[in-house]
Amino acid sequence: MSAQIDSETKGKPNILLILVDDLKPAIGAYGDKTAITPYMDKLAANGLRFDFAYSNQAVCAPSRFNLMLGSRSSSTGIYGFGQNFRDYYPQALTMPEFFKTNGYHTEGMGKVYHIGHGTYQDEASWTVPHHPELLIEYVDAASKKDGFTREEALFSNKSAEGLPRGVAWESPDVPDDAYADGRIANRAVKRLKELADMQKNPNSQPFFLAVGFARPHLPFSVPQKYWDKYNPATLPLPEYEEKPVGAPSYAVKRDTEIDQYFPIPHSSEQDPFPKELQRKLIHGYYASVSYVDAQIGKVMHALKESGLNDNTIVVLWGDHGYHLGEMGIWTKHVNYELANHIPLIISAPGVNAANSSTSQLTESVDIYPTLVELAGFALPEVEQPFDGISMLPVLRDTTVRLRDHAYHSFPREGRLGRAIRTDRYRLVEWKKINEPDAPIDYELYDYSEGKVEKKNIASERSDILEKMKSILANHPDAK
């Protein structure tokens, strides 16, 4: 860490960015009555909770590019794994790189960018090399009896050919740091103490510290004590397991990702999954949420102990939402509410009121400009498309409205679905890729009665459909 900073950077706030993989708003502070999350609840009590925050694409690698570039997938043309953004925008300025070029010490650990499936770390973002950790991990000998698994290989950018599926869950009686997230929490605690010691020098740099956690991403591998927090008999099971009436068949998924783990059947074998299996998966998801909550608690305690909490902006972000059997869907990869609705909590000392919330619609791309302005900088000129807008006015006054909709997209089966979500409705426009004259399909949903899509009303509410289409028309064509 450099010893000197210029006068413009002196006195700037530190930034602690906490990223959680596959975390939907399964947090007590968001009204989830099942989730046991005292530490994320405590963070929400000190910050501003965005109740209508959305990912820009419901899959790991692109969603993290959305965050770090301030760019939607449909603006960059980056929708999948194996696409590294510097191949397309070599001079792109990422969020941490912006702070690095403006006098900050930037450091990342754990899952920040998605690494695996042909996607790699961006070293230009960091002052010091990124500290990686395992994303797919088993510590129970019974789970490892067949050796290295296909998902372990893919997340290590190795060939998965011929490798077996790994198990979907395990629950050994081990300490937290037997798994990667526990080790990442320990490292974050250590680094916060060291950074605090360095900041005793009045000429030291502020820091941008990104701490990425892997759970509750599959496999649900966490210590037994977190499974013990929940009574499986009382866990809520999905009430509606059918695809929406009138939805295009390609808009809904059944397999993909979850069936890459044992003993999950393919949908052609069992659809929907047996209730016993559903209950086990839901149990594993919530156990994993409580495990990562405890790790976040350690980090937040260390920040307080360091004495830096009064000058550190904290952001908690989930990279996309998650389905737990609703509509027969598991995990993400669709354009529906539960796959795209994310937790976003920002605690900016001296800016936001404690324990506040807003219904302002916001997107992952908005975090980059929000942090830039919170730190007192002007928005940068960048090579990549820049779609985010600063939510600083909302942090100051939760009644301010800057967006009347959120935007996201997802490609499925040769089509791109572009979606807009207002406070009540979602429109999804489906166009065949590279076939501009092909017919367009539309989905329209009303959320006034719940968050699970049950019926496509596009053919019934032409008035709403046309209004939503006019909003979408203000967006440029997808790249």
VMD Tcl script that draws the C-alpha trace (Angstrom):
set ca {
  {0.00 0.00 0.00}
  {1.42 3.32 -1.06}
  {2.36 5.74 1.67}
  {1.39 8.91 -0.15}
  {-1.79 10.23 -1.76}
  {-2.60 13.49 -3.47}
  {-4.73 16.18 -1.87}
  {-7.80 15.24 -3.92}
  {-7.91 11.73 -2.46}
  {-7.03 12.66 1.11}
  {-10.00 12.21 3.43}
  {-12.02 10.14 0.95}
  {-14.17 7.33 2.39}
  {-13.11 3.71 2.27}
  {-15.34 1.29 0.37}
  {-16.16 -2.26 1.44}
  {-18.03 -4.17 -1.28}
  {-19.51 -7.50 -0.17}
  {-20.60 -9.75 -3.03}
  {-22.70 -12.86 -2.41}
  {-23.26 -15.51 -5.07}
  {-26.86 -16.64 -5.79}
  {-28.30 -14.68 -2.87}
  {-31.91 -13.72 -3.46}
  {-33.50 -11.43 -0.82}
  {-33.60 -14.40 1.58}
  {-32.80 -12.04 4.44}
  {-34.85 -11.29 7.52}
  {-34.61 -7.55 6.86}
  {-36.31 -8.13 3.51}
  {-39.25 -9.82 5.19}
  {-38.18 -13.44 4.66}
  {-39.67 -15.18 7.70}
  {-37.61 -18.32 7.15}
  {-34.13 -16.81 6.85}
  {-31.96 -16.60 9.97}
  {-29.65 -13.71 9.06}
  {-28.90 -11.56 12.13}
  {-25.75 -9.98 10.68}
  {-27.20 -8.93 7.35}
  {-30.21 -7.66 9.30}
  {-27.86 -5.57 11.42}
  {-26.21 -4.15 8.31}
  {-29.65 -3.24 6.96}
  {-30.43 -1.51 10.25}
  {-27.49 0.82 9.60}
  {-28.09 1.32 5.91}
  {-30.56 1.89 3.11}
  {-32.37 -1.21 1.85}
  {-33.33 -1.14 -1.82}
  {-36.54 -3.17 -1.99}
  {-36.75 -3.11 -5.79}
  {-33.20 -3.82 -6.91}
  {-32.61 -6.01 -9.96}
  {-29.78 -7.78 -11.69}
  {-29.17 -6.95 -15.34}
  {-28.78 -10.60 -16.24}
  {-29.55 -13.62 -14.07}
  {-26.27 -15.50 -14.39}
  {-22.96 -15.14 -12.55}
  {-20.31 -13.98 -15.03}
  {-22.30 -11.35 -16.97}
  {-23.97 -10.01 -13.83}
  {-20.56 -9.27 -12.34}
  {-19.47 -7.55 -15.54}
  {-22.68 -5.48 -15.29}
  {-21.64 -4.43 -11.79}
  {-17.98 -3.76 -12.50}
  {-18.45 -2.01 -15.84}
  {-21.71 -0.18 -15.18}
  {-22.83 -1.74 -18.46}
  {-25.86 -3.87 -19.30}
  {-25.28 -7.10 -21.18}
  {-27.37 -5.88 -24.10}
  {-25.08 -2.86 -24.41}
  {-21.78 -4.78 -24.39}
  {-22.96 -7.92 -26.17}
  {-21.50 -10.05 -23.35}
  {-24.11 -12.58 -22.25}
  {-22.28 -15.78 -21.43}
  {-19.32 -17.61 -20.01}
  {-16.07 -17.65 -21.91}
  {-16.41 -13.99 -22.86}
  {-13.81 -11.76 -21.23}
  {-14.73 -8.10 -21.47}
  {-11.24 -6.85 -22.32}
  {-11.38 -8.84 -25.55}
  {-14.08 -6.37 -26.61}
  {-13.21 -3.27 -24.55}
  {-9.47 -3.43 -23.89}
  {-9.41 0.06 -22.36}
  {-12.51 -0.43 -20.22}
  {-12.40 1.25 -16.82}
  {-13.83 -1.02 -14.18}
  {-15.24 0.24 -10.90}
  {-12.25 -0.81 -8.76}
  {-9.87 0.36 -11.49}
  {-11.50 3.80 -11.38}
  {-10.74 4.03 -7.68}
  {-7.22 2.69 -8.21}
  {-6.51 5.42 -10.77}
  {-7.86 7.98 -8.30}
  {-5.54 7.18 -5.44}
  {-7.23 4.21 -3.77}
  {-5.68 0.93 -2.74}
  {-7.91 -1.68 -4.43}
  {-8.00 -5.29 -3.36}
  {-10.26 -8.26 -4.10}
  {-10.66 -11.66 -2.53}
  {-12.94 -14.62 -3.17}
  {-15.59 -14.56 -5.87}
  {-15.57 -11.02 -7.22}
  {-15.39 -11.58 -10.95}
  {-16.64 -14.98 -12.05}
  {-13.62 -17.22 -12.62}
  {-14.27 -20.44 -14.52}
  {-16.05 -21.72 -17.62}
  {-13.48 -19.90 -19.76}
  {-13.82 -16.61 -17.87}
  {-10.88 -15.08 -16.02}
  {-9.88 -12.52 -13.43}
  {-9.26 -8.89 -14.41}
  {-5.89 -8.06 -12.92}
  {-6.02 -4.41 -14.01}
  {-8.72 -3.79 -11.40}
  {-6.45 -4.40 -8.43}
  {-3.52 -2.72 -6.74}
  {-2.36 -6.12 -5.48}
  {-3.11 -9.49 -7.09}
  {-6.60 -10.81 -6.48}
  {-6.75 -13.50 -3.79}
  {-8.68 -16.49 -5.21}
  {-10.49 -19.22 -3.31}
  {-12.39 -22.38 -4.20}
  {-15.95 -22.01 -5.39}
  {-16.90 -25.68 -5.57}
  {-15.61 -27.53 -2.54}
  {-16.20 -30.74 -0.60}
  {-14.60 -31.68 2.72}
  {-16.60 -34.78 3.58}
  {-14.68 -37.88 2.45}
  {-17.94 -39.50 1.34}
  {-18.54 -36.61 -1.06}
  {-15.11 -37.05 -2.62}
  {-15.16 -40.81 -3.13}
  {-15.45 -40.44 -6.92}
  {-12.64 -37.87 -7.06}
  {-12.48 -34.54 -8.86}
  {-15.91 -33.53 -10.19}
  {-17.05 -31.82 -13.40}
  {-18.10 -28.60 -11.65}
  {-14.81 -28.37 -9.77}
  {-13.08 -28.65 -13.14}
  {-15.25 -26.06 -14.89}
  {-14.81 -23.54 -12.09}
  {-11.05 -24.10 -12.36}
  {-11.01 -23.53 -16.13}
  {-10.14 -27.17 -16.71}
  {-11.74 -29.82 -18.91}
  {-14.71 -31.61 -17.36}
  {-14.80 -34.39 -19.93}
  {-15.48 -37.75 -18.35}
  {-15.67 -36.42 -14.81}
  {-18.50 -37.38 -12.42}
  {-21.14 -35.11 -10.96}
  {-20.47 -33.82 -7.47}
  {-23.04 -34.05 -4.70}
  {-25.56 -31.22 -4.33}
  {-25.03 -30.86 -0.58}
  {-23.00 -31.98 2.41}
  {-23.08 -31.08 6.09}
  {-19.98 -32.23 7.98}
  {-19.28 -31.17 11.54}
  {-16.38 -28.85 10.72}
  {-15.35 -25.27 11.58}
  {-16.38 -22.43 9.29}
  {-12.97 -22.08 7.71}
  {-12.96 -25.68 6.52}
  {-14.74 -24.06 3.57}
  {-13.59 -21.20 1.38}
  {-16.06 -18.60 2.63}
  {-14.80 -19.04 6.17}
  {-11.24 -18.58 4.95}
  {-12.24 -15.49 2.98}
  {-13.87 -14.02 6.09}
  {-10.68 -14.68 8.05}
  {-8.59 -13.01 5.37}
  {-10.92 -9.99 5.24}
  {-10.69 -9.63 9.02}
  {-6.89 -9.77 8.85}
  {-6.68 -7.28 5.98}
  {-9.07 -4.81 7.62}
  {-6.86 -4.74 10.69}
  {-3.75 -4.20 8.55}
  {-5.42 -1.51 6.46}
  {-6.59 0.24 9.62}
  {-3.04 0.22 10.96}
  {-1.81 1.73 7.69}
  {-4.46 4.43 7.82}
  {-3.02 5.70 11.09}
  {-0.60 7.45 8.78}
  {-2.47 10.66 7.78}
  {-1.03 10.42 4.27}
  {-2.16 6.86 3.63}
  {-4.54 5.77 0.88}
  {-8.23 5.02 1.32}
  {-9.15 1.48 0.26}
  {-11.64 -0.27 -2.00}
  {-11.94 -3.79 -0.62}
  {-14.11 -6.34 -2.48}
  {-14.98 -9.46 -0.48}
  {-16.73 -12.19 -2.46}
  {-18.55 -15.16 -0.94}
  {-19.50 -18.32 -2.87}
  {-22.44 -19.67 -0.87}
  {-25.39 -20.04 -1.25}
  {-24.30 -21.13 -4.75}
  {-24.47 -24.90 -5.24}
  {-23.29 -27.20 -3.82}
  {-24.90 -26.48 -0.48}
  {-21.72 -27.46 1.36}
  {-21.70 -25.82 4.80}
  {-21.05 -26.98 8.35}
  {-23.75 -29.00 10.09}
  {-24.45 -26.29 12.67}
  {-26.01 -24.11 9.97}
  {-28.30 -26.91 8.84}
  {-29.28 -27.32 12.48}
  {-30.68 -23.79 12.57}
  {-33.67 -24.90 10.50}
  {-36.40 -27.47 11.03}
  {-36.84 -29.05 7.60}
  {-40.45 -29.95 8.37}
  {-41.38 -26.27 8.62}
  {-39.56 -25.00 5.52}
  {-41.85 -23.47 2.87}
  {-42.18 -25.55 -0.30}
  {-43.11 -24.04 -3.67}
  {-46.85 -23.59 -4.03}
  {-46.97 -23.13 -7.80}
  {-44.86 -25.45 -9.96}
  {-46.29 -24.87 -13.43}
  {-44.98 -22.59 -16.15}
  {-47.08 -19.43 -16.64}
  {-50.18 -19.92 -18.72}
  {-49.56 -18.46 -22.16}
  {-45.77 -18.18 -21.74}
  {-43.55 -19.26 -24.64}
  {-42.14 -22.71 -23.96}
  {-38.55 -21.50 -24.38}
  {-38.96 -18.79 -21.71}
  {-39.06 -21.35 -18.89}
  {-36.27 -23.73 -17.87}
  {-36.32 -26.99 -15.97}
  {-32.78 -28.40 -16.07}
  {-29.49 -26.49 -16.38}
  {-27.07 -26.17 -13.48}
  {-28.94 -27.98 -10.74}
  {-28.97 -31.30 -12.59}
  {-25.18 -31.14 -12.82}
  {-25.14 -32.33 -9.21}
  {-25.97 -35.73 -7.75}
  {-28.67 -36.97 -7.00}
  {-30.70 -34.37 -8.90}
  {-32.75 -35.98 -11.71}
  {-33.23 -34.47 -15.15}
  {-36.66 -32.94 -15.65}
  {-37.41 -35.59 -18.24}
  {-37.09 -38.12 -15.44}
  {-38.98 -36.29 -12.67}
  {-40.80 -32.98 -13.05}
  {-41.47 -31.53 -10.59}
  {-38.94 -32.91 -8.17}
  {-40.21 -35.11 -5.33}
  {-41.17 -33.15 -2.21}
  {-38.47 -34.83 -0.13}
  {-35.80 -33.67 -2.57}
  {-37.30 -30.18 -2.73}
  {-37.21 -29.92 1.03}
  {-33.57 -31.01 1.14}
  {-32.56 -28.44 -1.48}
  {-34.45 -25.63 0.23}
  {-32.92 -26.67 3.56}
  {-29.46 -26.55 1.98}
  {-30.06 -23.13 0.46}
  {-31.15 -21.54 3.75}
  {-28.35 -23.27 5.69}
  {-25.93 -21.77 3.17}
  {-27.51 -18.32 3.59}
  {-27.04 -18.50 7.36}
  {-23.45 -19.67 6.89}
  {-22.57 -16.74 4.65}
  {-24.43 -14.40 7.01}
  {-22.12 -15.49 9.83}
  {-19.07 -14.79 7.66}
  {-20.40 -11.32 6.83}
  {-20.87 -10.80 10.56}
  {-17.19 -11.47 11.15}
  {-16.20 -8.95 8.50}
  {-18.55 -6.28 9.83}
  {-17.34 -6.84 13.40}
  {-13.74 -6.44 12.20}
  {-14.63 -3.20 10.43}
  {-16.11 -1.84 13.64}
  {-13.16 -3.00 15.71}
  {-10.79 -1.36 13.24}
  {-12.30 2.04 13.99}
  {-12.89 2.64 10.28}
  {-16.63 2.04 10.18}
  {-17.49 5.74 10.45}
  {-15.53 6.45 7.28}
  {-16.33 3.33 5.26}
  {-19.15 2.89 2.77}
  {-20.46 -0.68 2.87}
  {-22.36 -2.29 0.00}
  {-24.02 -5.70 0.19}
  {-24.98 -7.05 -3.24}
  {-26.38 -10.34 -4.49}
  {-25.42 -11.02 -8.10}
  {-28.91 -12.20 -9.10}
  {-32.00 -13.83 -7.64}
  {-32.89 -17.51 -7.29}
  {-35.76 -19.92 -7.82}
  {-36.39 -22.66 -5.27}
  {-38.89 -24.70 -7.24}
  {-41.37 -21.93 -7.97}
  {-42.86 -22.52 -11.45}
  {-40.82 -25.74 -11.45}
  {-37.65 -23.65 -11.86}
  {-34.46 -24.11 -9.83}
  {-31.58 -21.63 -9.69}
  {-31.73 -18.77 -12.26}
  {-31.20 -18.21 -16.04}
  {-34.66 -16.80 -16.81}
  {-36.27 -13.37 -17.12}
  {-38.70 -13.79 -14.22}
  {-39.01 -11.91 -10.95}
  {-37.41 -14.36 -8.55}
  {-34.37 -14.87 -10.78}
  {-33.69 -11.13 -11.09}
  {-34.80 -9.55 -7.80}
  {-31.69 -9.00 -5.68}
  {-30.73 -7.71 -2.23}
  {-28.92 -4.39 -2.23}
  {-28.01 -2.60 0.98}
  {-25.83 0.51 1.09}
  {-24.55 2.01 4.31}
  {-22.92 5.39 3.71}
  {-22.08 7.10 7.03}
  {-23.41 10.63 7.19}
  {-25.45 10.23 3.99}
  {-28.29 7.75 4.43}
  {-30.67 7.52 7.36}
  {-30.21 4.37 9.42}
  {-32.70 1.51 9.01}
  {-34.26 3.06 5.92}
  {-35.71 1.57 2.76}
  {-36.78 2.71 -0.65}
  {-39.08 1.45 -3.38}
  {-36.94 3.19 -6.02}
  {-36.26 0.73 -8.83}
  {-32.54 0.23 -9.34}
  {-30.16 -2.03 -11.24}
  {-26.73 -3.53 -10.66}
  {-25.24 -1.05 -13.15}
  {-26.21 1.81 -10.83}
  {-23.75 0.81 -8.09}
  {-20.65 1.98 -9.99}
  {-21.80 5.60 -10.47}
  {-23.34 5.68 -7.00}
  {-20.03 4.81 -5.33}
  {-18.13 7.24 -7.55}
  {-20.36 10.13 -6.47}
  {-20.50 9.00 -2.84}
  {-16.72 9.25 -2.80}
  {-16.94 12.79 -4.16}
  {-15.71 12.17 -7.71}
  {-17.21 13.15 -11.04}
  {-18.46 10.35 -13.27}
  {-15.73 9.13 -15.60}
  {-15.59 8.98 -19.37}
  {-15.13 5.32 -20.25}
  {-14.64 3.15 -23.32}
  {-17.39 0.69 -22.46}
  {-21.09 1.60 -22.69}
  {-22.16 3.14 -19.39}
  {-25.79 2.52 -18.41}
  {-25.79 3.17 -14.67}
  {-27.13 6.23 -12.91}
  {-26.13 7.38 -9.44}
  {-28.53 6.60 -6.62}
  {-26.88 9.19 -4.35}
  {-30.03 11.39 -4.37}
  {-32.04 8.38 -3.13}
  {-29.55 7.72 -0.36}
  {-30.11 11.28 0.79}
  {-33.89 11.18 0.34}
  {-35.65 7.85 -0.10}
  {-38.66 9.46 -1.77}
  {-36.63 10.69 -4.76}
  {-37.41 8.86 -8.00}
  {-34.81 8.54 -10.75}
  {-35.99 5.45 -12.63}
  {-39.56 4.38 -13.44}
  {-38.41 0.90 -14.44}
  {-35.53 -1.54 -14.20}
  {-34.09 -3.29 -17.24}
  {-32.58 -6.73 -17.70}
  {-32.13 -9.37 -20.38}
  {-31.42 -13.04 -20.89}
  {-30.91 -15.14 -24.03}
  {-32.65 -18.49 -24.33}
  {-32.75 -20.98 -27.20}
  {-31.68 -18.63 -29.96}
  {-33.74 -15.70 -28.75}
  {-32.93 -12.67 -26.64}
  {-35.44 -11.65 -24.02}
  {-35.26 -7.95 -23.11}
  {-37.28 -7.10 -20.03}
  {-38.46 -4.04 -18.17}
  {-39.89 -4.12 -14.66}
  {-42.04 -1.24 -13.37}
  {-43.47 -1.04 -9.88}
  {-46.31 -3.34 -10.98}
  {-45.61 -4.99 -14.32}
  {-42.92 -6.81 -16.26}
  {-42.70 -6.95 -20.05}
  {-40.42 -9.45 -21.78}
  {-39.83 -8.99 -25.51}
  {-38.46 -12.07 -27.28}
  {-36.65 -11.64 -30.60}
  {-34.78 -14.28 -32.56}
  {-31.10 -13.44 -32.60}
  {-29.87 -12.26 -36.03}
  {-33.36 -12.61 -37.52}
  {-34.78 -9.08 -37.44}
  {-37.87 -9.97 -39.52}
  {-38.92 -12.94 -37.37}
  {-42.11 -12.63 -35.29}
  {-41.73 -11.13 -31.80}
  {-43.22 -12.80 -28.72}
  {-44.27 -10.86 -25.63}
  {-44.82 -11.77 -22.01}
  {-46.63 -9.39 -19.65}
  {-47.11 -10.01 -15.93}
  {-48.92 -8.19 -13.14}
  {-47.27 -8.43 -9.70}
  {-50.08 -6.87 -7.71}
  {-50.99 -10.31 -6.33}
  {-47.60 -11.92 -5.82}
  {-44.08 -12.44 -7.15}
  {-44.64 -15.71 -9.01}
  {-45.70 -15.39 -12.65}
  {-48.82 -17.47 -13.27}
  {-50.38 -16.03 -16.42}
  {-49.08 -14.09 -19.38}
  {-51.64 -11.30 -19.86}
  {-50.09 -9.76 -22.99}
  {-53.07 -10.78 -25.13}
  {-55.60 -9.52 -22.57}
  {-54.20 -6.12 -21.63}
  {-53.26 -4.45 -24.88}
  {-53.38 -1.06 -23.16}
  {-50.67 -2.03 -20.66}
  {-48.75 -3.95 -23.31}
  {-48.50 -0.92 -25.59}
  {-47.47 1.34 -22.72}
  {-44.71 -1.07 -21.70}
  {-43.57 -1.50 -25.31}
  {-43.23 2.27 -25.61}
  {-40.96 2.32 -22.55}
  {-38.82 -0.48 -23.94}
  {-38.59 1.33 -27.27}
  {-36.59 4.06 -25.54}
  {-33.76 1.58 -25.05}
  {-31.29 0.99 -27.88}
  {-31.38 -2.26 -29.80}
  {-29.47 -5.03 -28.09}
  {-25.89 -5.63 -29.14}
}
mol new
graphics top color blue
foreach p $ca { graphics top sphere $p radius 0.5 }
foreach p [lrange $ca 0 end-1] q [lrange $ca 1 end] { graphics top cylinder $p $q radius 0.2 }
display resetview
